[in-house]
Amino acid sequence: MGESWYGETQDLPEFIRGWASRKVRDMSFSKIFNTGSGMHTTKSTPEDRLRFWNQIAFYNFVPGSIAEGRESRSKNEHFEAACEPFKSVLKQIEPHGVWILGIGQAKYSQPIVEAAGIAHEVAPYPTTRGLTREVLQSSWHALMGQIR
């Protein structure tokens, strides 16, 4: 689960198809793919990319766009407003696990996931400056260990 969307929002399935076919660049989606699939975007085919994204549900905790550029950050009021919609999404999707990406939003989303009894792990957002691949992989593997 990501934190929020910046700029003009797009239909997520359409965005993922564009990313998978290399028409759209997104470092967050690439790092999530690299970590979760065990492959690398530079060596993966569009089919590999789609196969991975078709196995998971992606959701941004804060729905809609919060600003035009990534220099803006979600604020407490964005996180607070996101709680009820997120509870509804969890009931609808019934995930086996939630990988919470973003320490800031985890303060709000993690208690909801815990109350629902869903396995989860919290990790820094994939594009956090200085974040190592090993930290993301460790968090992903810990989550997979809880749900398998």
CYANA upper distance limits for C-alpha pairs under 8 A (distance plus 0.5 A):
  1 MET  CA     58 PHE  CA      6.22
  1 MET  CA     59 TYR  CA      5.52
  1 MET  CA     60 ASN  CA      6.09
  1 MET  CA     61 PHE  CA      7.07
  1 MET  CA     98 VAL  CA      7.23
  1 MET  CA     99 TRP  CA      6.30
  1 MET  CA    100 ILE  CA      5.55
  1 MET  CA    101 LEU  CA      6.22
  2 GLY  CA     58 PHE  CA      7.92
  2 GLY  CA     59 TYR  CA      6.62
  2 GLY  CA     60 ASN  CA      4.92
  2 GLY  CA     61 PHE  CA      6.62
  2 GLY  CA    100 ILE  CA      7.30
  2 GLY  CA    101 LEU  CA      5.78
  2 GLY  CA    102 GLY  CA      7.39
  2 GLY  CA    125 TYR  CA      7.99
  3 GLU  CA     60 ASN  CA      5.52
  3 GLU  CA     61 PHE  CA      5.57
  3 GLU  CA     62 VAL  CA      6.44
  3 GLU  CA     74 SER  CA      8.37
  3 GLU  CA    101 LEU  CA      7.26
  3 GLU  CA    102 GLY  CA      6.69
  3 GLU  CA    105 GLN  CA      6.84
  3 GLU  CA    125 TYR  CA      8.50
  4 SER  CA     60 ASN  CA      5.57
  4 SER  CA     61 PHE  CA      6.66
  4 SER  CA     62 VAL  CA      5.37
  4 SER  CA     63 PRO  CA      6.99
  4 SER  CA     64 GLY  CA      7.68
  4 SER  CA     65 SER  CA      7.22
  4 SER  CA     66 ILE  CA      7.49
  4 SER  CA     74 SER  CA      7.64
  5 TRP  CA      9 THR  CA      7.25
  5 TRP  CA     60 ASN  CA      7.46
  5 TRP  CA     62 VAL  CA      8.04
  5 TRP  CA     63 PRO  CA      7.81
  5 TRP  CA     64 GLY  CA      6.61
  5 TRP  CA     65 SER  CA      5.16
  5 TRP  CA     66 ILE  CA      6.95
  5 TRP  CA     67 ALA  CA      8.40
  6 TYR  CA     65 SER  CA      5.48
  6 TYR  CA     66 ILE  CA      6.36
  6 TYR  CA     67 ALA  CA      5.76
  6 TYR  CA     68 GLU  CA      5.93
  6 TYR  CA     69 GLY  CA      6.12
  6 TYR  CA     70 ARG  CA      6.69
  7 GLY  CA     65 SER  CA      6.49
  7 GLY  CA     66 ILE  CA      8.07
  7 GLY  CA     67 ALA  CA      6.26
  7 GLY  CA     68 GLU  CA      4.46
  7 GLY  CA     69 GLY  CA      6.46
  8 GLU  CA     65 SER  CA      7.18
  8 GLU  CA     68 GLU  CA      7.72
  9 THR  CA     64 GLY  CA      7.11
  9 THR  CA     65 SER  CA      6.65
 10 GLN  CA     14 GLU  CA      7.74
 10 GLN  CA     15 PHE  CA      6.82
 11 ASP  CA     15 PHE  CA      6.65
 12 LEU  CA     16 ILE  CA      6.58
 13 PRO  CA     17 ARG  CA      6.71
 14 GLU  CA     18 GLY  CA      6.75
 15 PHE  CA     19 TRP  CA      6.64
 15 PHE  CA     24 VAL  CA      7.90
 16 ILE  CA     20 ALA  CA      6.42
 16 ILE  CA     50 LEU  CA      8.08
 16 ILE  CA     53 TRP  CA      8.09
 17 ARG  CA     21 SER  CA      6.67
 17 ARG  CA     50 LEU  CA      7.61
 18 GLY  CA     22 ARG  CA      6.71
 18 GLY  CA     23 LYS  CA      5.55
 18 GLY  CA     24 VAL  CA      5.66
 19 TRP  CA     23 LYS  CA      6.34
 19 TRP  CA     24 VAL  CA      5.01
 19 TRP  CA     25 ARG  CA      6.50
 19 TRP  CA     26 ASP  CA      7.57
 20 ALA  CA     24 VAL  CA      8.37
 20 ALA  CA     45 THR  CA      8.39
 20 ALA  CA     46 PRO  CA      5.33
 20 ALA  CA     47 GLU  CA      8.00
 20 ALA  CA     49 ARG  CA      5.81
 20 ALA  CA     50 LEU  CA      6.47
 21 SER  CA     46 PRO  CA      5.70
 22 ARG  CA     46 PRO  CA      8.16
 26 ASP  CA     30 SER  CA      6.71
 27 MET  CA     31 LYS  CA      6.59
 27 MET  CA    127 THR  CA      7.38
 28 SER  CA     32 ILE  CA      6.65
 28 SER  CA    125 TYR  CA      8.50
 28 SER  CA    126 PRO  CA      6.24
 28 SER  CA    127 THR  CA      6.42
 29 PHE  CA     33 PHE  CA      6.50
 30 SER  CA     34 ASN  CA      6.54
 30 SER  CA     41 THR  CA      6.82
 31 LYS  CA     35 THR  CA      6.54
 31 LYS  CA    126 PRO  CA      6.62
 31 LYS  CA    127 THR  CA      8.21
 32 ILE  CA     36 GLY  CA      6.41
 32 ILE  CA    126 PRO  CA      7.44
 33 PHE  CA     37 SER  CA      6.06
 33 PHE  CA     38 GLY  CA      8.23
 33 PHE  CA     39 MET  CA      7.96
 33 PHE  CA     40 HIS  CA      7.97
 33 PHE  CA     41 THR  CA      7.88
 33 PHE  CA     49 ARG  CA      7.77
 33 PHE  CA     52 PHE  CA      7.61
 33 PHE  CA     53 TRP  CA      8.33
 34 ASN  CA     38 GLY  CA      6.11
 34 ASN  CA     39 MET  CA      5.77
 34 ASN  CA     40 HIS  CA      5.39
 34 ASN  CA     41 THR  CA      6.95
 35 THR  CA     39 MET  CA      8.04
 35 THR  CA    133 ARG  CA      8.07
 35 THR  CA    136 LEU  CA      7.19
 35 THR  CA    137 GLN  CA      6.13
 35 THR  CA    140 TRP  CA      7.63
 36 GLY  CA     52 PHE  CA      8.42
 36 GLY  CA    137 GLN  CA      8.18
 36 GLY  CA    140 TRP  CA      7.16
 37 SER  CA     52 PHE  CA      6.89
 39 MET  CA     43 LYS  CA      7.78
 39 MET  CA     44 SER  CA      7.15
 40 HIS  CA     44 SER  CA      6.53
 41 THR  CA     45 THR  CA      8.43
 41 THR  CA     49 ARG  CA      8.25
 44 SER  CA     48 ASP  CA      6.25
 44 SER  CA     49 ARG  CA      7.15
 45 THR  CA     49 ARG  CA      6.86
 46 PRO  CA     50 LEU  CA      6.65
 47 GLU  CA     51 ARG  CA      6.43
 48 ASP  CA     52 PHE  CA      6.91
 49 ARG  CA     53 TRP  CA      6.98
 50 LEU  CA     54 ASN  CA      6.37
 51 ARG  CA     55 GLN  CA      7.05
 52 PHE  CA     56 ILE  CA      7.55
 53 TRP  CA     57 ALA  CA      7.91
 61 PHE  CA     79 PHE  CA      8.02
 61 PHE  CA     82 ALA  CA      6.65
 61 PHE  CA     83 CYS  CA      8.39
 61 PHE  CA     86 PHE  CA      7.05
 61 PHE  CA    105 GLN  CA      7.97
 61 PHE  CA    109 SER  CA      7.91
 62 VAL  CA     74 SER  CA      8.40
 62 VAL  CA     78 HIS  CA      6.80
 62 VAL  CA     79 PHE  CA      6.73
 62 VAL  CA     81 ALA  CA      8.26
 62 VAL  CA     82 ALA  CA      5.67
 63 PRO  CA     82 ALA  CA      7.31
 66 ILE  CA     72 SER  CA      8.24
 66 ILE  CA     73 ARG  CA      8.30
 66 ILE  CA     74 SER  CA      7.22
 67 ALA  CA     72 SER  CA      6.73
 68 GLU  CA     72 SER  CA      8.34
 74 SER  CA     78 HIS  CA      6.45
 74 SER  CA     79 PHE  CA      7.65
 75 LYS  CA     79 PHE  CA      7.04
 76 ASN  CA     80 GLU  CA      6.55
 77 GLU  CA     81 ALA  CA      6.57
 78 HIS  CA     82 ALA  CA      6.74
 79 PHE  CA     83 CYS  CA      7.18
 79 PHE  CA    105 GLN  CA      6.93
 79 PHE  CA    108 TYR  CA      6.96
 80 GLU  CA    108 TYR  CA      7.63
 81 ALA  CA     85 PRO  CA      8.41
 82 ALA  CA     86 PHE  CA      6.61
 83 CYS  CA     87 LYS  CA      6.84
 83 CYS  CA    108 TYR  CA      7.53
 83 CYS  CA    109 SER  CA      7.42
 83 CYS  CA    112 ILE  CA      8.17
 84 GLU  CA     88 SER  CA      7.01
 85 PRO  CA     89 VAL  CA      6.82
 86 PHE  CA     90 LEU  CA      6.69
 86 PHE  CA    109 SER  CA      8.41
 87 LYS  CA     91 LYS  CA      6.90
 87 LYS  CA    112 ILE  CA      7.40
 88 SER  CA     92 GLN  CA      6.74
 89 VAL  CA     93 ILE  CA      6.48
 90 LEU  CA     94 GLU  CA      5.92
 90 LEU  CA     95 PRO  CA      7.37
 95 PRO  CA    118 ILE  CA      7.85
 96 HIS  CA    118 ILE  CA      6.94
 96 HIS  CA    119 ALA  CA      7.15
 96 HIS  CA    147 ILE  CA      6.77
 97 GLY  CA    118 ILE  CA      6.21
 97 GLY  CA    119 ALA  CA      5.11
 97 GLY  CA    120 HIS  CA      5.81
 97 GLY  CA    143 LEU  CA      7.47
 97 GLY  CA    146 GLN  CA      8.46
 97 GLY  CA    147 ILE  CA      6.91
 98 VAL  CA    113 VAL  CA      8.09
 98 VAL  CA    118 ILE  CA      7.67
 98 VAL  CA    119 ALA  CA      6.90
 98 VAL  CA    120 HIS  CA      5.17
 98 VAL  CA    121 GLU  CA      7.23
 98 VAL  CA    143 LEU  CA      8.28
 99 TRP  CA    120 HIS  CA      6.12
 99 TRP  CA    121 GLU  CA      5.69
 99 TRP  CA    122 VAL  CA      6.64
 99 TRP  CA    123 ALA  CA      7.99
 99 TRP  CA    140 TRP  CA      7.70
 99 TRP  CA    143 LEU  CA      7.49
100 ILE  CA    106 ALA  CA      7.01
100 ILE  CA    109 SER  CA      8.24
100 ILE  CA    110 GLN  CA      7.98
100 ILE  CA    120 HIS  CA      7.54
100 ILE  CA    121 GLU  CA      6.51
100 ILE  CA    122 VAL  CA      5.17
100 ILE  CA    123 ALA  CA      6.74
101 LEU  CA    106 ALA  CA      8.14
101 LEU  CA    122 VAL  CA      6.55
101 LEU  CA    123 ALA  CA      5.62
101 LEU  CA    124 PRO  CA      6.07
101 LEU  CA    125 TYR  CA      5.19
101 LEU  CA    126 PRO  CA      7.58
102 GLY  CA    106 ALA  CA      6.75
102 GLY  CA    122 VAL  CA      7.71
102 GLY  CA    123 ALA  CA      6.59
102 GLY  CA    124 PRO  CA      5.16
102 GLY  CA    125 TYR  CA      4.82
103 ILE  CA    107 LYS  CA      7.58
103 ILE  CA    122 VAL  CA      7.47
103 ILE  CA    123 ALA  CA      7.07
103 ILE  CA    124 PRO  CA      5.92
103 ILE  CA    125 TYR  CA      7.68
105 GLN  CA    109 SER  CA      6.58
106 ALA  CA    110 GLN  CA      5.51
106 ALA  CA    111 PRO  CA      8.49
106 ALA  CA    122 VAL  CA      7.35
107 LYS  CA    111 PRO  CA      7.77
108 TYR  CA    112 ILE  CA      7.74
109 SER  CA    113 VAL  CA      6.89
110 GLN  CA    114 GLU  CA      6.56
110 GLN  CA    120 HIS  CA      8.42
110 GLN  CA    122 VAL  CA      8.38
111 PRO  CA    115 ALA  CA      6.51
112 ILE  CA    116 ALA  CA      6.81
113 VAL  CA    117 GLY  CA      6.93
113 VAL  CA    118 ILE  CA      6.12
113 VAL  CA    119 ALA  CA      8.18
113 VAL  CA    120 HIS  CA      7.77
114 GLU  CA    118 ILE  CA      6.49
114 GLU  CA    119 ALA  CA      8.07
114 GLU  CA    120 HIS  CA      8.36
119 ALA  CA    143 LEU  CA      7.49
119 ALA  CA    146 GLN  CA      6.78
119 ALA  CA    147 ILE  CA      7.17
120 HIS  CA    143 LEU  CA      6.41
120 HIS  CA    146 GLN  CA      8.39
121 GLU  CA    139 SER  CA      6.74
121 GLU  CA    140 TRP  CA      7.95
121 GLU  CA    142 ALA  CA      7.63
121 GLU  CA    143 LEU  CA      6.11
122 VAL  CA    139 SER  CA      7.56
123 ALA  CA    135 VAL  CA      8.26
123 ALA  CA    136 LEU  CA      7.10
123 ALA  CA    139 SER  CA      6.74
124 PRO  CA    128 THR  CA      7.05
124 PRO  CA    131 LEU  CA      8.01
124 PRO  CA    136 LEU  CA      8.27
126 PRO  CA    131 LEU  CA      7.68
126 PRO  CA    136 LEU  CA      7.74
127 THR  CA    131 LEU  CA      7.79
131 LEU  CA    135 VAL  CA      7.48
131 LEU  CA    136 LEU  CA      8.39
132 THR  CA    136 LEU  CA      7.40
133 ARG  CA    137 GLN  CA      6.63
134 GLU  CA    138 SER  CA      6.44
135 VAL  CA    139 SER  CA      6.82
136 LEU  CA    140 TRP  CA      6.64
137 GLN  CA    141 HIS  CA      6.50
138 SER  CA    142 ALA  CA      6.59
139 SER  CA    143 LEU  CA      6.85
140 TRP  CA    144 MET  CA      6.73
141 HIS  CA    145 GLY  CA      6.51
142 ALA  CA    146 GLN  CA      6.98
143 LEU  CA    147 ILE  CA      7.06
144 MET  CA    148 ARG  CA      6.52
